[in-house]
Amino acid sequence: MATWTDAFVAPPEPSPLPPESFGRLVVELARERVVRTPWWLLAGRLCVNASLNWVSVSGRACYERPAPGTSLRTERHLLWQEDDDPPPWGDSHEDARLLATDESIRHVLPALRAAPYGREDIAVVFPRLDFRHRGISDFLIGEDHRTMLVCFALARPQVRPLATEDTAKAHGEVHPVRTCVVHTYKLARRIGPAPAITTIAARYFGPDLVTGRTWG
């Protein structure tokens, strides 16, 4: 059975994007049909290493589809033991609220302007990659509705491993991020992140992208 991979792309330095640029990045991912809507906008204390599908507040927003104003916290998987290692090897601790959600991408920019950008961690969540995009269908092996994508704009730098198994002990190189794009997949023809995503990210992060992945 294949394992899940959370792949990320980030700039070389942990500098925040201006909010307008972050908003345009989010919009282009939807308008160029790399991701499917609806979108969810979260703010609070987020963990950039929380496994997207399984324990993150991003996953809860995607699968539970709560109303705006709902508070969401990371829930530890019932079969996992507590672990004091830093995420992704250990537990994530998130506490956020859902600010807004909509099917139309044109409503995300006003929602971001009203968000506490730079003061709290921000995430825009999409439920899955869009298999109708040639670059996505060439990357994935079969269409999967669980291929979430999250754009993070963090209030403070966090570190992501460049290559690690999340069930192992903490090890390996890490990269500090404040703005990054993370997406998840199970079966793909190559190691992520998907080129269709890095192409758009490079417009805002610059050509010297840093990429990495967590699997397990």
Salt bridges, closest charged atoms under 4 A:
GLU28 OE1 - ARG203 NH1 2.39
GLU32 OE2 - ARG203 NH1 2.59
GLU64 OE2 - ARG60 NE 2.95
GLU75 OE2 - ARG60 NH1 3.65
ASP85 OD2 - LYS169 NZ 3.75
ASP95 OD2 - ARG73 NE 3.57
ASP102 OD2 - HIS107 ND1 3.06
GLU120 OE1 - ARG97 NH1 2.86
ASP130 OD1 - ARG36 NH1 3.98
ASP130 OD2 - ARG132 NH2 2.82
ASP138 OD1 - ARG134 NE 3.22
GLU143 OE2 - ARG128 NH1 3.36
ASP144 OD1 - ARG146 NE 2.94
